[in-house]
């Protein structure tokens, strides 16, 4: 972002924040109006955070903040100052092996275009942390805030059930 | 069922390791090989266009019209230009000086009130007048998107507002004319008759008629449009990275607008696109504007459409139709004739989807034998955003309207609607079946499919969701259950030649020679590499269909290697030939045909190369297990050896391409359709749905309790991908039937500009889908596959609508589902009408 300004123009005020993102502390000066989703994508390079509507309906931008799944397009980066944020990039092991939820989505063909997938994977993580063996109804409630336009959700149920089984093992 | 093998797929979505784990051992094709695309997506590493941001990239924002119809009096840009972050402001005046109008505007087809051709340019920014809410009026460029929007806010546009027209039927009256130079809103019209329609209607025992509405809907992919354009001053050329669909076909919309040759505008689409469903064919406006801005600034310019821009003025709405349809029918249940009239509201500028009004001719009578058909449309312009393609490409509303009139005809003659349908089904002994409209259905047993879905319904009636006791109990609570299946066809693998019918002299088509027909093949290329792997290159783009997986499977089988030894990449618009690409349920057939052909060529080349190397005749070598064997000595050359051997040759044999011809091109069955530029779709996938619906007569809400479906798309190359396509299509069909609509106020103000108003189906509203498959191979295609991408969206809305009719039959509600979407308020008013 360009910060040099000329003339009478008041450059937007910036605030320094520190956010722990996928285990690493990131300190940056940001405009208060910058959304958390944009901060994660632009400042942290975590483009796995997808932006689909910017008004909190589609859930593609879902991340975990202090363990809770939130829609990162609905909060500002400054609100995450001091918080721990986990994105889809934080799920796989360092050696590249997939998290059981990611494995399950792959094995059950629970993604097509994949634009919603980061959000679904993170939402599933929260769901299974709270409820390791959800019923179909509980899966429905747990994922009702995420939209998938490709799969018709059928295989997403399968993926969540398979992931739950893997994680209980 | 001859040639069919029923296979239960539902509930068996296990993606276990494929049957073949060693190269050459068994076939990968036909197995549910897990997708090669998934890993990068699941880890967040996939790079969609929104993720592409070159270091010195600037960002574009657009100033858009808030009025549906207005004269632009003045655009004041000076305040914006003094903003320190502002790099550029452009209006129509600026771009008209250097560039061209977008080439797909109304100018190509419009005829004035007195029949003369009218030129009417569509500029990338509104020129002198705005014609829909959201129409871009000015572009601004700044260092980041936040700043760009600040700058855009400083552009002041003064308007003189005009009365608007936002209803297709009203627009036909021409009280408000969207384009004065044409003098009418009806910019295209055609009536085509097949058979002896007049006699059929005069002789029939009954003529029933109905009026049905299909509300404006669209694909609404989760990823909006995006482009990064880079102008290179040294070469005077552009790189346009974007998520346009069909980038090797529609790149003319970009280079012609810029005023450059095709070779000077390299359109490149990332391997991952976040859904399109047809809609992104029409995002060229953004590509052009970003490219122009980049040329002015000599810096890369990026544009990411936001969701509100996308919904209100993104040029991506789709079919918006009013139908008047008549059926001639005899007392014995024979369908004698069908006469279809409709108006399609294209918004302010008609673009490619003009073919959407014609595609239904490819399945004009659906699964029924009806010999006499009339087909007529008015294509009108209104003060709404322009239409684009959407999954089904106009077939979905046609099938819906047709199934509605079938229900109505059954009521008129007092026959059970399923029995009425059965009596008129095209039978296996009539295959291949030539429709009155000259397209040909390739294969299938429609009566058997109807029988199977009826067995499933019978099971539901026997202790299931439709058990008479349960149904009676539910009615006490004001909840009415019902189901009405029918057999519905999905036309696959569009030809390309017919798609300029509207721009042709239609009177001359009857005498057109067959030799003039020219179809676009599907191009594929590959190279053997010195590390022993194979790299294939698609000449099309993908948006979730799994094309990389499909090519890996097929190529692995043909070359007797493992899918993991194959990489699949994409060609840009300059490196690829002009070709059709991923649309119109084409790729299963076209890509598999191209892959098989390419592999044969590679095998021949490998044998030639090896024979040369050994100095023996080609008959003395044989391709086997991913290499070539010298028969007399048993020596072998691996693919790696062959690539090395080939490296120094001038004409490389380990690099090959193949162009798979369209399957209809050499078949005389299609001569009439091809010659007359009638829609040509040589595969007919089909299915029968039984959505068990429950209507709450107190609220007008419809719940689908379960969605049964029996489907056949010929040979399944990857059953899991096939199943996924059906799931997704059905879910979009549920949205179309019950939830989605781009409503407009009379003054042209759009009412659905967020996802709070445009309701996408969620995990809560999509029912459980229980699916079975049969496999009737297509006799016309290389692999027996049929097109499969659009089926669910084509058949689900009609099936849901007929099932709602059935559910409310006991209350004698007059055609409750006469409007799509079947929204609660509309349904409730129909129920109230019946009560009075």
Boltz contact constraints between the chains, C-beta under 6 A:
constraints:
  - contact:
      token1: [A, 1]
      token2: [B, 144]
      max_distance: 6.0
  - contact:
      token1: [A, 2]
      token2: [B, 143]
      max_distance: 6.0
  - contact:
      token1: [A, 5]
      token2: [B, 84]
      max_distance: 6.0
  - contact:
      token1: [A, 6]
      token2: [B, 84]
      max_distance: 6.0
  - contact:
      token1: [A, 7]
      token2: [B, 84]
      max_distance: 6.0
  - contact:
      token1: [A, 9]
      token2: [B, 84]
      max_distance: 6.0
  - contact:
      token1: [A, 47]
      token2: [B, 51]
      max_distance: 6.0
  - contact:
      token1: [A, 48]
      token2: [B, 44]
      max_distance: 6.0
  - contact:
      token1: [A, 52]
      token2: [B, 222]
      max_distance: 6.0
  - contact:
      token1: [A, 53]
      token2: [B, 307]
      max_distance: 6.0
  - contact:
      token1: [A, 53]
      token2: [B, 755]
      max_distance: 6.0
  - contact:
      token1: [A, 54]
      token2: [B, 307]
      max_distance: 6.0
  - contact:
      token1: [A, 55]
      token2: [B, 754]
      max_distance: 6.0
  - contact:
      token1: [A, 57]
      token2: [B, 755]
      max_distance: 6.0
  - contact:
      token1: [A, 58]
      token2: [B, 222]
      max_distance: 6.0
  - contact:
      token1: [A, 60]
      token2: [B, 222]
      max_distance: 6.0
  - contact:
      token1: [A, 88]
      token2: [B, 44]
      max_distance: 6.0
  - contact:
      token1: [A, 89]
      token2: [B, 44]
      max_distance: 6.0
  - contact:
      token1: [A, 92]
      token2: [B, 43]
      max_distance: 6.0
  - contact:
      token1: [A, 102]
      token2: [B, 42]
      max_distance: 6.0
  - contact:
      token1: [A, 105]
      token2: [B, 42]
      max_distance: 6.0
  - contact:
      token1: [A, 106]
      token2: [B, 34]
      max_distance: 6.0
  - contact:
      token1: [A, 106]
      token2: [B, 38]
      max_distance: 6.0
  - contact:
      token1: [A, 107]
      token2: [B, 15]
      max_distance: 6.0
  - contact:
      token1: [A, 108]
      token2: [B, 13]
      max_distance: 6.0
  - contact:
      token1: [A, 109]
      token2: [B, 720]
      max_distance: 6.0
  - contact:
      token1: [A, 109]
      token2: [B, 724]
      max_distance: 6.0
  - contact:
      token1: [A, 111]
      token2: [B, 41]
      max_distance: 6.0
  - contact:
      token1: [A, 112]
      token2: [B, 544]
      max_distance: 6.0
  - contact:
      token1: [A, 112]
      token2: [B, 724]
      max_distance: 6.0
  - contact:
      token1: [A, 113]
      token2: [B, 274]
      max_distance: 6.0
  - contact:
      token1: [A, 113]
      token2: [B, 275]
      max_distance: 6.0
  - contact:
      token1: [A, 113]
      token2: [B, 543]
      max_distance: 6.0
  - contact:
      token1: [A, 113]
      token2: [B, 544]
      max_distance: 6.0
  - contact:
      token1: [A, 114]
      token2: [B, 41]
      max_distance: 6.0
  - contact:
      token1: [A, 115]
      token2: [B, 222]
      max_distance: 6.0
  - contact:
      token1: [A, 115]
      token2: [B, 223]
      max_distance: 6.0
  - contact:
      token1: [A, 115]
      token2: [B, 274]
      max_distance: 6.0
  - contact:
      token1: [A, 116]
      token2: [B, 222]
      max_distance: 6.0
  - contact:
      token1: [A, 117]
      token2: [B, 41]
      max_distance: 6.0
  - contact:
      token1: [A, 118]
      token2: [B, 44]
      max_distance: 6.0
  - contact:
      token1: [A, 140]
      token2: [B, 763]
      max_distance: 6.0
  - contact:
      token1: [A, 140]
      token2: [B, 764]
      max_distance: 6.0
  - contact:
      token1: [A, 143]
      token2: [B, 763]
      max_distance: 6.0
  - contact:
      token1: [A, 144]
      token2: [B, 762]
      max_distance: 6.0
  - contact:
      token1: [A, 144]
      token2: [B, 763]
      max_distance: 6.0
  - contact:
      token1: [A, 144]
      token2: [B, 764]
      max_distance: 6.0
  - contact:
      token1: [A, 147]
      token2: [B, 760]
      max_distance: 6.0
  - contact:
      token1: [A, 149]
      token2: [B, 221]
      max_distance: 6.0
  - contact:
      token1: [A, 149]
      token2: [B, 222]
      max_distance: 6.0
  - contact:
      token1: [A, 149]
      token2: [B, 275]
      max_distance: 6.0
  - contact:
      token1: [A, 150]
      token2: [B, 544]
      max_distance: 6.0
  - contact:
      token1: [A, 150]
      token2: [B, 728]
      max_distance: 6.0
  - contact:
      token1: [A, 151]
      token2: [B, 727]
      max_distance: 6.0
  - contact:
      token1: [A, 151]
      token2: [B, 728]
      max_distance: 6.0
  - contact:
      token1: [A, 152]
      token2: [B, 727]
      max_distance: 6.0
  - contact:
      token1: [A, 152]
      token2: [B, 728]
      max_distance: 6.0
  - contact:
      token1: [A, 152]
      token2: [B, 730]
      max_distance: 6.0
  - contact:
      token1: [A, 152]
      token2: [B, 731]
      max_distance: 6.0
  - contact:
      token1: [A, 152]
      token2: [B, 766]
      max_distance: 6.0
  - contact:
      token1: [A, 153]
      token2: [B, 763]
      max_distance: 6.0
  - contact:
      token1: [A, 153]
      token2: [B, 766]
      max_distance: 6.0
  - contact:
      token1: [A, 154]
      token2: [B, 727]
      max_distance: 6.0
  - contact:
      token1: [A, 154]
      token2: [B, 769]
      max_distance: 6.0
  - contact:
      token1: [A, 155]
      token2: [B, 13]
      max_distance: 6.0
  - contact:
      token1: [A, 158]
      token2: [B, 13]
      max_distance: 6.0
